[in-house]
Amino acid sequence: MATDNSIYQLLPDAVIFPRSSEDVALIGRLATLPAFHSLSFTPRGGGTGTNGQSLNRGVIVDMSRYMNRILDVNAEQGWVRVEAGVIKDQLNQYLKPLGYFFSPELSTSNRATLGGMINTDASGQGSLVYGKTSDHVLGLRAVLLGGELLETSAMPTSAAQALATQPGRIGDIYRTVLERCLQQRSLIVEKFPDLNRFLTGYDLRHVFSDDLQTFDLTLILTGSEGTLAFITEATLDITPLPKVRRLVNVKYDSFDSALRNAPFMLAAHALSVETVDSKVLNLAREDIVWDSVRELIEDVPGQTMQGLNIVEFAGDDGALIDGQLETLRAGLDSLMAAGEAGVIGYQLCGQLAEIERIYAMRKKAVGLLGNSKGPAKTIPFAEDTCVPPQHLADYIAEFRALLDSHQLSYGMFGHVDAGVLHVRPALDMCDPAQEVLMKQLSDRIVALTAKYVGLLCGEHGKGFRAEYSPAFFGDVLYQELRHIKTAFDSANRLNPGKICPPLANDAPMLTVDAVKRGTFDRQIPVAVRGAWRGAMECNGNGLCFNFDTLSPVCPSMKITADRIHSPNGRETLVREWLRLLAQQGVSPLQLEQELPRGMATLRDVAARVGNSWRARRGEYDFPTK
C-alpha cells in the first residue's frame, strides 16, 4: 500500500478493508471521536494511479478487496449500480451477455476499479465519442467524514437550492457549491479550454448545465481523488455494444508524420485514433505479444515503420461504416501514390479477435516501456498532458526537443484524437542527479503545456502534481476549490496534500519531488540490485492484479484477495528486505556464497521455510515468481 503505478513511495500507518457502505459510515463516525482526530484517511481502489493519487500517510481505506459487487442492472433503461471496488473489465464481462458495456476505456481496465476511475475521472481510447467516466455517472453514494450519507444525482437547480437551505453539513455543501460556482460562472467558462478532456479536480464548469437549469453535485465528486468523501457506490449508464467494428493500422515513416496525419483520420469520422511510436513498436517486437499481431502489422518492404496510427470505426450501420472505411482507404492510397504525409502502408482488421489483439498490444505499452534494458526506466510524471489536437504535433515537437536536449530516451503513445499523448522519459530514480532533472523537466513541461493552452492532467488525475494546480486554475478559481474542500473536509483529513487544502489550513501540497521508490532503492548496493533485478525492476503497473480467473497471474492473490501474495507485493517486500540488509551491513550475495556448495540458495531456503510454515497451517501455496 506504500506504492502504486507511480514513482512514489509513502508508507501508511494502517489499512482498513471495509465490506459495505455501512462499514465506511462506521469509519466516518469513529473518525470524529476525540481519540482519532489526528488520523487522516485515504480511499484506495486498484492502485493503478500514475501520480500517487491513493498514496498517503494515515489510514488507507481499501475498497477493492471486498466492495466489489454488482448490485443491480436495468438493461431496458440502460443503467447499472455497482460498489466502488468493481473492476471495469469485471463489469463489462457481466454486461456483455446483455449486449452492453461501460464505455470509458483505459489500458489498466483489467485491474482498475470503478471507484478509482470515478475519483480520477478516467478516460482513454474512444473518448471523443464515448466521453470520460464522469459523462457516464448517473449518481453516487458517498460517505462524509462523520458518517453522513450523501446521495448525488442531476436535479433541477431549484431543488438543489432547496437542499441548500437545510441545516447541517449536507445543506452547507450544497449552499457552498451553488454559491461559489454561480458567482464565478463567467470566469469558470472563460478559464477552461474547450477540450474533450477536462482539468481534473472539482469540476466547477459542469456542475451546472449550460442554461443553469440543472445542477449535479456528482460532478464535484468525480475527479476529486478521495479528498471530499468516500465514494462507495455508483449508478452508471451503460452503452449498447456496437454491432460492427473495423480497424485500420496505418504505418508511417516517422512519428511526427503519424501525429500530423491524425486529423485526416478524424475527418473520415473514425471512432478513435490511437498512436504508437517506434520505441513502443520495437519493444513490442521483442515481447511475446508480437506473435499475436505480427500478421496484422506487417513490415513494409524497403521501408522502416517509425509510427503507427490505430484507427477504429464502430457502430450499428454496417453500410455506413464500410463507406467511411472506403473513404479513408481511398485517401490513404492517394497520399501513398503522391508520397505525402509519410504514409507507407496500412492494413485492415475486420474480425473482432484481430481488433482485440491489436488493442491488447497497445494496452501493454506501459509494461513494455518499463521492461527497457538498463537502470534508466521510462517513468510517469507528465504523461497525460492534453492540448488542442490541431496543436499536438507542434507541441510534441517542442516536447521532444526538450527531452533530446538532455539526451534522454523516451516512449510515446496515446490518444491523438483527443490531443492526449503519454510521454515517458527514461530516467534512473536511483540517481540523485536524475531525480533533480525530473523535477526540472516537470516544471518545463508545465510551462510548455500552458503555452499551447493545454492541461497538465488530461486523464490520470493530479496526485503529487497538486503543486501545479494554482498555475492552471488561477488564483481566484483555486480559492474556490478551497471553499469547496472546506465544506466537505474542513480539517483536511481526507487524502491531505492532494488537489488543494481547505481554507484556514495552509498545509503544503504533496509535490513531484517527494520521496520516491528510488529514494529507498538507491540505499541497496548496485551489485545487489543487479542480482535481484526481477524484484528491483517491478514498476508497479499492477498487471498481476488482474481480476480474470483464467489468467495464471496471480492465483494466490486471486484466492486470498491480499495483494501481498501477488508478484508485485512479493517484489516490494523483497526490495524492502534488501534495503534493511544493506542498512545493517549484511550482503545477501555474500550469504549465498558462504552456503556449502550443492546446498540450496538463500532464496530457495527462504521459499522452503515459508512454504513449510504455511503447509503446517494448511495454507500451502506454490510461489509465482
N, C-alpha and C positions, 0 to 999 in steps of 0.2 A: 504493500500500500504506500510505500515511500517513493515509488516510481510509477511512471506511466509511459506513454508513447512519445514523451518529450525528452529533453536532455537533462531535466532537473531531478533532484532527489531531496525529499523533505520527509523526515520521519514523524508520523503522527504519534500521539500519546496512547491512543486506543482505537479500536474498530468495533462498531456495533452492526449487527446483521438483523434488521427488522424483518418481520414476516408479513406485515399488513400496514394499512394506513393507521389503524388503531395503535400499533406499536410505535409508529412515528409520532403520533399525537402524544403518546406517553413520554417519549423522549423530550418532546417540546415542553410538556408540563413540568417534568423533572428539572429541566434546564433553568426554570425560573426560581427554583429553590435556592436560598442564600448559599448553601454549601457548594453549589455548582456554577455560581455566577462567573467564575473565572474561565470556564470552559468555552471553547468555540467549537462549531460543528460544520462539517463539510460533506455534502452529499456526493456519492460516487456511483458511477454506472459501470461501463465496460472498461474504463481505464485506457481508452484509445486516444485521449486528448493529446495533441501535439504541442501544447503550450502550458502544460501543468495545471489545467483548469481544476482538477479534483485533488491536487496535492496541497497539503497544509499541515500545520501543527494541530493540536487539539484532537477532537474525536472525528473520525471518518465514519459516515453512515452509509454503509454499502447496500445499495438497493438491488444489486444484481443476483445475490445468492438465492434469496427466497421469493422476492417480489417479482415473479416472472410469469404471472398467469394472464391468459387472455380471458377476460371476464364476460364479454358479451359481443355479439356481432349482429348486424341487421343488413343483410345483403340487398334487400329491397330498397332501403333508404340510403345505403352506401356508407355505413359507419361501423367502427369497431371500438370497444372500450378495453383498455389494457392497463396493467400495472407498469410502473416505471422501469422495471428490470427486464421486460420482454426484449429480446434481441430482434433487430429488424428482419433478418432472414428467417428467423423462427416465425414471425408474424406472417411473412409472405408465403412460407411453406404451408401455413394454416389456411391462408386466404386463397391459394391457387385453385383448389377444387371448386371454390365458389365463383371463380372467374374474375377475381380482384387481386390487387396488390397495393401496398403502401409505396407511393411512387418516389419520394425523395431518396436519392441514391448516394452512396458513399462507398469508398473502397474497403472500409472495415465492416461491411454490413453483416458479416457472419459472427461478429462479437460485439458490435456497438449496440448499446441499449437505447430504447426509445426515450427514456428519461434523459440520457446523455445527449441524444440528438436534439431534444427539445431545449435543453439548457444551453446548447451552443448554437441553436438554430441551424443545424447542419444541412448541407446540400451538396450536390455534386453533378454527375453526368445527367443531362436532360433537364436541367433546371430552367432553361428558357421556356419550356413547355410545362413541366411539372411543378416548378417553383421550389421553394425551400420548405423545411419542416414546418415553420410557422404558418405557411399557407394551407396546411392540412390539419391543423389542430382546432377542433371544434370547441373544446372545453377542457379545463384542467381541474383536478382536485389537488389542492396543496395544503400543507400544514405550516402554520406560522410558528416561530419560536415563542412558545407559550401554550401551544397545543390547539389554538383555534383553527377550525377548518375553513378554508377559503375555496369556494367553487366559482370558477370563472367561465364565461361564455359571452358571445356577442349579444348585445341588448340595445334597445333604444336609449339614446343619451339621456332622455328624461328619466328612465328607470335607474340609470346609474346615478343621476343627480339626487334621486330619492334615497338611494342607499347611502349617499354621501352625507345625508342629514342625520343618520343614525349614530348613536353614541358608541364608543368602543373603537378598537383598532381597525376593524374592517371598514367602518364608516370613515375613519381617518385616512385609510389607504385610498378609498375611492375619492374622497374630497381632495387629497393632495394631488393625485394623478390628474383628476379633472381640471383642477385649477392651474397646475403648472403647465400642462400640455395645451390648454386653451390660451393662457396668457402669452405663451411663446410660439403660438401656432405659425405665424408668418415667418419667424426666424427658423423654426424647425423645417418648414417646407423649403425655404431658401437654402439652408445649410447642407442638406443631404443630397448627394449626387443621384441622378436618375439612372440607377444601375439595377440589374437583375438581383444582385446581392444587396445586403444592407449592412450598415455598420453595427456589428453585433454588440449587444449591451441591452439597455432598456429601450424598446422600440417606440420612441416618442412620436415618430412620424405616422405610424399606422394604428395607434391605439384608437384614433378616430377615423371614421370613413371620410372620404374627400368632402362630402356635404355636411359633415359633423353631426349627422343624424343617428349614427350608430357608434357605440363605444364598446371596446372589448379589452378588459384588463388582461386577458390571456397574452396579448402582445407585449405586455411589460415583463411577463414571466418567461416567455420564450427568448432564449439568448441571455438569461440573467445569471447563468453559471452557478446556480445554487446560492446566490448572495442575498436572495429575498425570502425564500421559503423552500420547504422540502416538497418537490413535485412527486406525488405518489401514484396518481392515476391520470390517464388522458383518454379523451374521446377523440378519435381521428377519423377524417373522411378517407375513404378508400376509392381507388380508381380501377375501372374495368381494364382487364388485361387487353392489350392491343391484339387484334386477330392476325395482323400482317406485320412482319418486321424484315427489314433489309439492311445490310451493312455494306459499306464500300470502304476498303482500305486504300487510301491514296498515298503514293510514295513520292518523296521529294529529294532533290539534290542537296538541300540544306534545311536546317531547322527554321531559319528565317523565312524561307520560301513557304514552309508549312504554315507559319503564323500569318504571313501576309495573304495567303490564299484562303484563309478561313471564311471571310465574308462572302466569297464566291459560293461556298457550300451552303451558307445560311440563306443566300438568295434563292437557292433551289428548294427552300422550305424543309431543310433537314431538321429532325428532332434534336439532334445534338452533334457537336463536333469536338471530339477528344483528340489531343495531340500528344505525341511521344517523341523525345529527341533521340539522337544516335547513342547517347550514353546508356539510356534505358534499353534501347533495342539491342545493343551489343552485350549488355549484361544478361538480357533475356536469352540470347543465343547460347550463353554458357550454362543456362539453367535447364532443368528438365521440362519446364513449361514450354520451351521452344518446340519440343516434339509434337505438342498438341496444336501448334499454329503454323508450323513450318510451311505447309502446303497452302495456307491462306495468306501468307505474306512472303511470297517467293521473291528472291533477288531478281533484279532487272539486269540481263546480260550487258556487260560493258559499262554499268553504272553503279555508283555507290549510294545506297539509301541512307540519307542523313536525317530524315524526318518522316513522320507518319501521321496522317490525319485519319481518324476513325470516324466515319460519317454514318449516322443511322437515320433511317426513315421508318416510321411506325404509325399504325392506325388501323382502322377497320375497313377502309375502302381500298381494296387491292388494286383496282384500276388506277385510282388517283396516285397511289404510291409508286406503281410501276411507271406512270407518266413522269412523276418527279424524278425518279431514278434515271429514266432515259434522258431527261433534260440535263441532269448532272453529267451523265456519261458522254453525251454529245459535246458538252462544254469542255470536259477534260480531254477528249480526243482532239478538239480544236486547239487547246493550249499545247498539247504534246506535239501536234503537227507543226505548230508555229515555234516550238521551242521556248515557250513562255511560261512564266510563273514557277519554274523549277519542277514542274510535274514530270516524273519519269515513268510512271505506270500506276495502275490501280487494279484491284481485284474485288469481285462481288462475293458476298456471303449471303446466301438465300435461305439457309437452313438454321433453325433455332439453335441446334447443337453447335454449329460453327460460330454463331454470334456469341454464344455464351463462352466459348473457348477464347475468343478474342478478348472479351471483357475480363476474363479470369487472368489473362496475361497483363492487361492494363492495370487491374487491381493489385497485381503483385509488384508494381513499380517500386513502391516504398521499400518492400523487403529486398528487392533486387539491388537497389541503391545501397541499402545497409550492408549488403554482402560484398561490397567492393573491397579489394585487397589493400593491405597496408593499415597503419594506425589511424590515418585520416578517414573519417566516415562522413557520408552525406547526412547532414543533420537539419531538423526543422527549427527555424526561428523567424523566418519571414517567408513562409512557404504558401501562404494563401492570400497574397495581395490581389487586389481586383481593380482594374482600370477600365474605362470605356473600351469595348472591343476594337473600335477603329484606331485606338492609340496603342494597342497591345504590342504590336511589332516594334514600334519606336521605343516604347517603354522597356521592353525586354532587351533591345539593342544596348541601351544605356546600362541596364542591369548587368548584362554580360560583360560590358566594358569595365564596370566596377570590379567584378569578380576576376576578370582577366588581368587587371592591373595588379592584383595580388597573387597572380599565377596559381589560382585555385581551380581545381577540378569541380564539376558540378553536374547535376542531372536536372532535367526539366520535363514536366508533363502536366497535363491539366485540361481545363475546360475553356478552350479558346472562344467558344460561342458566347460565354458569359464574361470574358475578359479576365478569367482567373487562371493563373499559372502557378504550379507548385515548383518552386526553385529550391534545390537543396545543395548548398556548397559543402565540399568535403573539408572538414576541419578536425583536428585532433584535440579533443577537450581535455586530454591529459597533459597537454602542453599549455602552461600558463600564458605564454605569448599569444597563442592562437585563441585562447579564451578571451583575451583582451580584444583581439581582432574581431571576434564575433560580435562584441558589443559595438565596436566602431562601425562595422558593416550594417548592423541593425539600425543604428542612427542614420546612416547614409540612405538606407533603403526607405526609411520613414520619409525623409525629405524628398526622395525621388518619386515616391508614390503620391505624395501631396502635390508635386509639380504637375503630375498627369491627372489631377483631380480624381484620385482613386481612394481605395480603402486599404488599410493595412491588414485588417482581419476580415477577409471576404467570406470564409465559410468554416473556419476552425475555432472561432472564439478567441478571446483575448488572453485569458490566463495570466501568465507572468508579464505579458506585454501591456498590462494596465497602465504602466507609467506613461504610455503614449496617448492615453485617452484624451487629455486636455488638448493635445495638438490637433486631434481630428474632430472632437465635438466643439471646441472653442470654449473659452472661459464661461460664457453665460450658460450655454446648454450643459456644460459639465456640472455647474452648480445645480441645475435642475435634476440631473441624475442623483446628486447627493440628497436633494429633498426627498426623492422617491425612496432611496435607500434608507433614509431616516424613518419614513413612515412604516416601512416593513421591519427594519432591524436597526433601531436607534443605538444599540450598544455595540454594534459592529461584531456580532458573534457568528454570523453565517458566512463561511468562506471568506474571512477577512483578507484584505490585500488584493482582492480582485475587483475589477471594474471601477469602483470608487468607494471612498469612505463616507459614512454619514456626516451630516453637519455636526459641528461642535466636537468632532473627533478627527484630528489630523493624522491618524495612524498612517504610516507610509504604505504605499502600494508595493507589492512584490515586483521585482524588476528582472529584466532579461539577463542581467549579470549576477543573478542569485546563485546559490550553491547548486552545483550540477553533479551528475554521476561521475564525471571526470575528476571533480574535486576530490572525491574519495578514491577513485581508481588509480590516480597518479601516486597514491601512497603505497601501492603494490609495486615491487621491483619489476623492471622491464622484462627480465628473463622469466619471471613467474607469470606475468601477463601473457607472454608468448606461449608458454607451456600449457596454459589454461585458456587458450584462445576461444573455445566454444562458449565458456561462461562469460568471458570479458566482452565478447562482441555481440551478445544479445542486445538488440536495440530497443526492446520494449514494445515493438509493434503489436505484439499480442496475438499473432496468428494462432498460437497454441491455445488460445482461449475460445476458439470457435465452438459453437453450440452443437454442431452436426454430429449426431451419434454414429454416423457411418464413417466419420473421419478417424484415423488412427491416433491422432494427437488431440488431446492427451487423455487417455482412458481413465487414469486415476483422478484427474481433476473433474472429469465429467460425472464420475460416481460420487465423489466427495463434495463437489461444488466449492472446494477450497483451492484457491489459486496457488498456494504454496506447493501443491502437488502437480504443477504444470512445469514444463521446461523453463519458462520464464521465471517462475517462483524459485525453482531449484538453482538456476543460474544466479539469481540475485543473492540467494543465501550463500552460494559458493564465493561470489565476489566479496561479500562482507567477511566471510571466514578468512579468505586470503589477506584481506586488509588487516584484520585483527592479528593474524600470524605475523605479518610484517611489522606491526606495531610492537610486538613482543620480541622481535628479532629472530623469529623462527622461519626457516626456509622449507616449504613443502617439497622442493626439489631435492634438498639435502636429505630430508627424511626418507624420500623414496630411494635414494642412492644407498642409504645405510641399511635398507632392508636386505636380508640374506638373499643371494641370487636364487632364483627359482620360486621365491615366495611371491605372494600376491602383492600388487602395488598398494600404496596407501589408499588410492581411490577404491580399489577392489575391497580392501579390508573395511573401509567405511561403509560401502554398499552392503556387504555381507552382514555386518553388525546391525545395520539399520533394518535390513530385511528379516534377520533372525528375531530382533526385538518385536517387530510388527507381527511376525508369524506366531509368536507366543501369545499375542493378543488377538489372533485370528484376523489380522488386518494385512496379510501378505500382499505385496504389490510388486510387479515387475517394473524396474526402472525404465524410463523412456528416453534417457539421454546418456 
